[in-house]
Amino acid sequence: MAISAEEILAEIGPVQEVLDAHDGVVTVIDTADGNIMLSLDGGCNGCSSTPMTAMQIFYSLMKLDAVNDVIFVNGELPEYMRDFIKKKMEKEAAENLTSGDDHEPRGEIV
């Protein structure tokens, strides 16, 4: 199932509220084959918080079945942060299996 740019932007809604307050912009460049290509623009350029913003967006989007990968074209998400999120999601999935809980965990990265 394909995912649209509108669905991507809707999923990152809570992050977008923060970006709006700082003149940051998420640009959806491509969504082909579930590989989401994004750019963080506007107030994100040169901002020291951009990697954390990218990490939250990556975490939110990777929970969607239609998403295979999230690529930030300007390199806003370092590989070690991608690995951290992937391990966090694996741990959450394992905890859900052992607890018998069917719902996906939601929330902020802690």
N, CA and C atoms as an extended XYZ file, in Angstrom:
330
Properties=species:S:1:pos:R:3:atomname:S:1:resname:S:1:resid:I:1 pbc="F F F"
N         0.835       -1.179        0.000 N   MET     1
C         0.000        0.000        0.000 CA  MET     1
C         0.888        1.253        0.000 C   MET     1
N         0.651        2.139       -0.917 N   ALA     2
C         1.425        3.376       -1.017 CA  ALA     2
C         0.978        4.360        0.064 C   ALA     2
N         1.884        5.243        0.402 N   ILE     3
C         1.576        6.265        1.391 CA  ILE     3
C         1.801        7.628        0.744 C   ILE     3
N         0.925        8.547        1.044 N   SER     4
C         0.995        9.866        0.412 CA  SER     4
C         1.768       10.856        1.278 C   SER     4
N         2.186       11.939        0.662 N   ALA     5
C         2.873       13.012        1.386 CA  ALA     5
C         1.968       13.562        2.485 C   ALA     5
N         0.676       13.659        2.216 N   GLU     6
C        -0.275       14.169        3.205 CA  GLU     6
C        -0.333       13.266        4.430 C   GLU     6
N        -0.301       11.940        4.203 N   GLU     7
C        -0.319       10.996        5.320 CA  GLU     7
C         0.966       11.094        6.139 C   GLU     7
N         2.082       11.307        5.458 N   ILE     8
C         3.364       11.470        6.151 CA  ILE     8
C         3.301       12.698        7.054 C   ILE     8
N         2.872       13.809        6.498 N   LEU     9
C         2.808       15.049        7.272 CA  LEU     9
C         1.819       14.944        8.422 C   LEU     9
N         0.718       14.220        8.228 N   ALA    10
C        -0.257       14.033        9.306 CA  ALA    10
C         0.345       13.209       10.446 C   ALA    10
N         1.150       12.216       10.112 N   GLU    11
C         1.749       11.341       11.124 CA  GLU    11
C         2.761       12.083       11.993 C   GLU    11
N         3.413       13.074       11.432 N   ILE    12
C         4.410       13.823       12.215 CA  ILE    12
C         3.810       15.078       12.826 C   ILE    12
N         2.517       15.127       12.927 N   GLY    13
C         1.798       16.278       13.446 CA  GLY    13
C         2.358       16.894       14.720 C   GLY    13
N         2.588       16.115       15.795 N   PRO    14
C         3.118       16.728       17.018 CA  PRO    14
C         4.477       17.393       16.813 C   PRO    14
N         5.323       16.811       15.978 N   VAL    15
C         6.628       17.412       15.687 CA  VAL    15
C         6.428       18.686       14.863 C   VAL    15
N         5.460       18.655       13.976 N   GLN    16
C         5.209       19.815       13.127 CA  GLN    16
C         4.823       21.037       13.953 C   GLN    16
N         4.106       20.826       15.041 N   GLU    17
C         3.726       21.945       15.915 CA  GLU    17
C         4.967       22.663       16.447 C   GLU    17
N         5.975       21.900       16.840 N   VAL    18
C         7.226       22.484       17.327 CA  VAL    18
C         7.958       23.175       16.185 C   VAL    18
N         7.989       22.519       15.032 N   LEU    19
C         8.652       23.117       13.870 CA  LEU    19
C         7.999       24.444       13.486 C   LEU    19
N         6.686       24.488       13.526 N   ASP    20
C         5.970       25.719       13.188 CA  ASP    20
C         6.395       26.880       14.084 C   ASP    20
N         6.605       26.583       15.347 N   ALA    21
C         6.997       27.622       16.299 CA  ALA    21
C         8.410       28.144       16.047 C   ALA    21
N         9.194       27.364       15.307 N   HIS    22
C        10.591       27.729       15.040 CA  HIS    22
C        10.859       27.930       13.550 C   HIS    22
N         9.809       28.094       12.766 N   ASP    23
C         9.916       28.282       11.315 CA  ASP    23
C        10.580       27.114       10.603 C   ASP    23
N        10.467       25.924       11.167 N   GLY    24
C        10.995       24.724       10.513 CA  GLY    24
C         9.960       24.147        9.561 C   GLY    24
N        10.455       23.475        8.534 N   VAL    25
C         9.573       22.915        7.511 CA  VAL    25
C        10.033       21.503        7.163 C   VAL    25
N         9.086       20.572        7.111 N   VAL    26
C         9.364       19.229        6.615 CA  VAL    26
C         8.898       19.189        5.172 C   VAL    26
N         9.824       18.867        4.282 N   THR    27
C         9.489       18.743        2.864 CA  THR    27
C         9.524       17.269        2.504 C   THR    27
N         8.392       16.747        2.021 N   VAL    28
C         8.327       15.359        1.566 CA  VAL    28
C         8.735       15.367        0.096 C   VAL    28
N         9.854       14.735       -0.196 N   ILE    29
C        10.391       14.732       -1.559 CA  ILE    29
C         9.867       13.540       -2.352 C   ILE    29
N         9.794       12.378       -1.697 N   ASP    30
C         9.362       11.170       -2.403 CA  ASP    30
C         8.826       10.162       -1.396 C   ASP    30
N         7.894        9.328       -1.841 N   THR    31
C         7.351        8.265       -0.998 CA  THR    31
C         7.331        6.932       -1.742 C   THR    31
N         8.063        6.834       -2.849 N   ALA    32
C         8.028        5.643       -3.703 CA  ALA    32
C         8.456        4.395       -2.931 C   ALA    32
N         7.710        3.321       -3.143 N   ASP    33
C         8.013        2.008       -2.569 CA  ASP    33
C         8.167        2.025       -1.058 C   ASP    33
N         7.523        2.966       -0.383 N   GLY    34
C         7.599        3.028        1.063 CA  GLY    34
C         8.900        3.608        1.592 C   GLY    34
N         9.748        4.101        0.702 N   ASN    35
C        10.991        4.761        1.100 CA  ASN    35
C        10.724        6.257        1.114 C   ASN    35
N        10.590        6.791        2.297 N   ILE    36
C        10.191        8.184        2.471 CA  ILE    36
C        11.441        9.067        2.449 C   ILE    36
N        11.476        9.990        1.523 N   MET    37
C        12.601       10.901        1.402 CA  MET    37
C        12.145       12.275        1.868 C   MET    37
N        12.817       12.792        2.901 N   LEU    38
C        12.437       14.055        3.524 CA  LEU    38
C        13.615       15.012        3.572 C   LEU    38
N        13.265       16.269        3.701 N   SER    39
C        14.246       17.307        3.957 CA  SER    39
C        13.690       18.200        5.060 C   SER    39
N        14.544       18.562        5.994 N   LEU    40
C        14.159       19.502        7.042 CA  LEU    40
C        14.721       20.863        6.635 C   LEU    40
N        13.835       21.818        6.405 N   ASP    41
C        14.226       23.100        5.831 CA  ASP    41
C        13.811       24.254        6.736 C   ASP    41
N        13.967       25.459        6.235 N   GLY    42
C        13.590       26.657        6.979 CA  GLY    42
C        14.440       26.809        8.217 C   GLY    42
N        13.798       26.969        9.362 N   GLY    43
C        14.490       27.156       10.624 CA  GLY    43
C        15.327       25.960       11.050 C   GLY    43
N        15.148       24.815       10.398 N   CYS    44
C        15.939       23.622       10.733 CA  CYS    44
C        17.386       23.744       10.251 C   CYS    44
N        17.595       24.535        9.202 N   ASN    45
C        18.947       24.710        8.663 CA  ASN    45
C        19.855       25.336        9.707 C   ASN    45
N        20.864       24.601       10.108 N   GLY    46
C        21.816       25.099       11.088 CA  GLY    46
C        21.380       24.967       12.536 C   GLY    46
N        20.196       24.455       12.792 N   CYS    47
C        19.699       24.313       14.158 CA  CYS    47
C        20.335       23.091       14.823 C   CYS    47
N        20.796       23.253       16.045 N   SER    48
C        21.430       22.142       16.758 CA  SER    48
C        20.437       21.052       17.163 C   SER    48
N        19.149       21.347       17.134 N   SER    49
C        18.127       20.363       17.505 CA  SER    49
C        17.642       19.526       16.322 C   SER    49
N        18.119       19.818       15.127 N   THR    50
C        17.648       19.110       13.937 CA  THR    50
C        17.826       17.597       14.030 C   THR    50
N        18.965       17.059       14.505 N   PRO    51
C        19.066       15.602       14.614 CA  PRO    51
C        18.009       14.987       15.537 C   PRO    51
N        17.674       15.673       16.631 N   MET    52
C        16.636       15.157       17.532 CA  MET    52
C        15.259       15.212       16.867 C   MET    52
N        15.017       16.251       16.109 N   THR    53
C        13.761       16.364       15.369 CA  THR    53
C        13.670       15.231       14.351 C   THR    53
N        14.755       15.001       13.631 N   ALA    54
C        14.786       13.926       12.634 CA  ALA    54
C        14.583       12.571       13.300 C   ALA    54
N        15.161       12.395       14.482 N   MET    55
C        15.013       11.132       15.201 CA  MET    55
C        13.553       10.889       15.573 C   MET    55
N        12.856       11.903       16.039 N   GLN    56
C        11.446       11.751       16.401 CA  GLN    56
C        10.593       11.444       15.159 C   GLN    56
N        10.895       12.116       14.055 N   ILE    57
C        10.163       11.863       12.810 CA  ILE    57
C        10.412       10.432       12.344 C   ILE    57
N        11.655        9.997       12.369 N   PHE    58
C        12.016        8.632       11.967 CA  PHE    58
C        11.258        7.615       12.809 C   PHE    58
N        11.254        7.821       14.121 N   TYR    59
C        10.567        6.922       15.050 CA  TYR    59
C         9.071        6.839       14.735 C   TYR    59
N         8.449        7.968       14.509 N   SER    60
C         7.012        8.000       14.215 CA  SER    60
C         6.688        7.300       12.904 C   SER    60
N         7.466        7.582       11.884 N   LEU    61
C         7.167        7.052       10.554 CA  LEU    61
C         7.498        5.569       10.414 C   LEU    61
N         8.528        5.102       11.090 N   MET    62
C         8.909        3.696       10.967 CA  MET    62
C         7.880        2.758       11.600 C   MET    62
N         6.964        3.293       12.377 N   LYS    63
C         5.895        2.477       12.951 CA  LYS    63
C         4.790        2.159       11.943 C   LYS    63
N         4.783        2.873       10.829 N   LEU    64
C         3.745        2.675        9.828 CA  LEU    64
C         4.073        1.481        8.941 C   LEU    64
N         3.079        0.622        8.706 N   ASP    65
C         3.292       -0.563        7.880 CA  ASP    65
C         3.741       -0.222        6.459 C   ASP    65
N         3.277        0.893        5.931 N   ALA    66
C         3.582        1.263        4.543 CA  ALA    66
C         4.978        1.863        4.375 C   ALA    66
N         5.703        2.057        5.479 N   VAL    67
C         7.023        2.701        5.416 CA  VAL    67
C         8.128        1.660        5.586 C   VAL    67
N         9.036        1.625        4.605 N   ASN    68
C        10.201        0.739        4.669 CA  ASN    68
C        11.414        1.440        5.264 C   ASN    68
N        11.591        2.697        4.896 N   ASP    69
C        12.738        3.455        5.374 CA  ASP    69
C        12.424        4.943        5.295 C   ASP    69
N        13.142        5.718        6.080 N   VAL    70
C        13.019        7.175        6.074 CA  VAL    70
C        14.416        7.725        5.834 C   VAL    70
N        14.549        8.473        4.755 N   ILE    71
C        15.833        9.022        4.357 CA  ILE    71
C        15.759       10.537        4.433 C   ILE    71
N        16.694       11.122        5.150 N   PHE    72
C        16.795       12.579        5.234 CA  PHE    72
C        17.877       13.016        4.263 C   PHE    72
N        17.497       13.738        3.225 N   VAL    73
C        18.423       14.048        2.139 CA  VAL    73
C        19.585       14.941        2.551 C   VAL    73
N        19.437       15.711        3.595 N   ASN    74
C        20.509       16.597        4.032 CA  ASN    74
C        21.345       15.978        5.157 C   ASN    74
N        21.146       14.691        5.409 N   GLY    75
C        21.925       13.996        6.426 CA  GLY    75
C        21.593       14.401        7.851 C   GLY    75
N        20.349       14.801        8.094 N   GLU    76
C        19.972       15.287        9.424 CA  GLU    76
C        19.916       14.196       10.488 C   GLU    76
N        19.911       12.926       10.088 N   LEU    77
C        19.813       11.838       11.069 CA  LEU    77
C        21.044       10.942       10.963 C   LEU    77
N        21.991       11.100       11.882 N   PRO    78
C        23.201       10.275       11.858 CA  PRO    78
C        22.870        8.787       12.023 C   PRO    78
N        23.718        7.948       11.492 N   GLU    79
C        23.506        6.498       11.508 CA  GLU    79
C        23.361        5.955       12.929 C   GLU    79
N        24.132        6.464       13.873 N   TYR    80
C        24.029        5.941       15.242 CA  TYR    80
C        22.647        6.223       15.841 C   TYR    80
N        22.011        7.329       15.429 N   MET    81
C        20.658        7.626       15.923 CA  MET    81
C        19.643        6.693       15.264 C   MET    81
N        19.830        6.394       13.978 N   ARG    82
C        18.959        5.428       13.288 CA  ARG    82
C        19.038        4.079       14.009 C   ARG    82
N        20.266        3.654       14.330 N   ASP    83
C        20.455        2.377       15.012 CA  ASP    83
C        19.782        2.372       16.383 C   ASP    83
N        19.896        3.483       17.111 N   PHE    84
C        19.266        3.603       18.428 CA  PHE    84
C        17.758        3.394       18.312 C   PHE    84
N        17.130        4.050       17.338 N   ILE    85
C        15.679        3.936       17.157 CA  ILE    85
C        15.291        2.523       16.759 C   ILE    85
N        16.034        1.927       15.847 N   LYS    86
C        15.720        0.559       15.421 CA  LYS    86
C        15.791       -0.406       16.600 C   LYS    86
N        16.800       -0.264       17.457 N   LYS    87
C        16.915       -1.128       18.633 CA  LYS    87
C        15.773       -0.877       19.609 C   LYS    87
N        15.394        0.379       19.782 N   LYS    88
C        14.272        0.718       20.656 CA  LYS    88
C        12.989        0.058       20.152 C   LYS    88
N        12.765        0.124       18.851 N   MET    89
C        11.554       -0.464       18.277 CA  MET    89
C        11.570       -1.984       18.390 C   MET    89
N        12.735       -2.611       18.217 N   GLU    90
C        12.850       -4.062       18.393 CA  GLU    90
C        12.526       -4.450       19.840 C   GLU    90
N        13.035       -3.671       20.785 N   LYS    91
C        12.769       -3.933       22.201 CA  LYS    91
C        11.274       -3.790       22.496 C   LYS    91
N        10.651       -2.746       21.976 N   GLU    92
C         9.211       -2.548       22.181 CA  GLU    92
C         8.410       -3.701       21.593 C   GLU    92
N         8.805       -4.160       20.402 N   ALA    93
C         8.097       -5.271       19.767 CA  ALA    93
C         8.229       -6.543       20.607 C   ALA    93
N         9.426       -6.795       21.121 N   ALA    94
C         9.647       -7.974       21.957 CA  ALA    94
C         8.836       -7.892       23.249 C   ALA    94
N         8.781       -6.712       23.854 N   GLU    95
C         8.003       -6.534       25.072 CA  GLU    95
C         6.516       -6.751       24.817 C   GLU    95
N         6.040       -6.318       23.657 N   ASN    96
C         4.627       -6.525       23.315 CA  ASN    96
C         4.322       -7.998       23.133 C   ASN    96
N         5.247       -8.751       22.563 N   LEU    97
C         5.029      -10.181       22.371 CA  LEU    97
C         4.964      -10.913       23.707 C   LEU    97
N         5.834      -10.538       24.621 N   THR    98
C         5.857      -11.230       25.908 CA  THR    98
C         4.706      -10.808       26.815 C   THR    98
N         4.213       -9.595       26.638 N   SER    99
C         3.129       -9.135       27.499 CA  SER    99
C         1.757       -9.502       26.942 C   SER    99
N         1.737       -9.939       25.676 N   GLY   100
C         0.465      -10.269       25.062 CA  GLY   100
C        -0.342       -9.043       24.687 C   GLY   100
N         0.275       -7.898       24.721 N   ASP   101
C        -0.382       -6.627       24.412 CA  ASP   101
C        -0.392       -6.426       22.897 C   ASP   101
N        -1.551       -6.190       22.310 N   ASP   102
C        -1.672       -6.077       20.867 CA  ASP   102
C        -1.474       -4.666       20.333 C   ASP   102
N        -1.547       -3.658       21.175 N   HIS   103
C        -1.444       -2.297       20.655 CA  HIS   103
C         0.019       -1.862       20.547 C   HIS   103
N         0.275       -0.963       19.596 N   GLU   104
C         1.614       -0.425       19.438 CA  GLU   104
C         1.871        0.640       20.469 C   GLU   104
N         3.076        0.667       21.034 N   PRO   105
C         3.382        1.738       21.974 CA  PRO   105
C         3.467        3.061       21.234 C   PRO   105
N         3.001        4.112       21.863 N   ARG   106
C         3.057        5.448       21.265 CA  ARG   106
C         3.777        6.349       22.253 C   ARG   106
N         4.236        7.452       21.769 N   GLY   107
C         4.813        8.417       22.674 CA  GLY   107
C         6.127        8.947       22.175 C   GLY   107
N         6.740        9.702       23.017 N   GLU   108
C         8.005       10.353       22.693 CA  GLU   108
C         9.155        9.405       22.957 C   GLU   108
N        10.267        9.687       22.329 N   ILE   109
C        11.488        8.938       22.587 CA  ILE   109
C        12.028        9.399       23.933 C   ILE   109
N        12.384        8.440       24.753 N   VAL   110
C        12.900        8.776       26.077 CA  VAL   110
C        14.316        8.285       26.199 C   VAL   110
